[in-house]
């Protein structure tokens, strides 16, 4: 479960603070962490969206089912990045 400080950094921090917070999350162990990474896929800053996608790709195949489920409720930005992550994970397999 993410701390209040971590959530605050993800939502209002600098680009670097958001990147560090994304790295600290564990989207496999925590559904809440997974949702925060998905939320970051629509951040105002492209580099944060890219880092969130990279975080998902780094974890890889264990997240594929969750990513597929997230597509149905994701906004356009999130859908784009989720699909990018899924393709990247598929190539690595």
Protein Blocks (a to p, Z undefined) as FASTA:
>chain_A
ZZfklmmmmmmmcfklmmmmmmmpcfklpmklmmmmmmmmmgfblklmmmmmmmmmmnmm
mlmmmmmmmmmmpcfklmmmmmmmmmmmmmmZZ
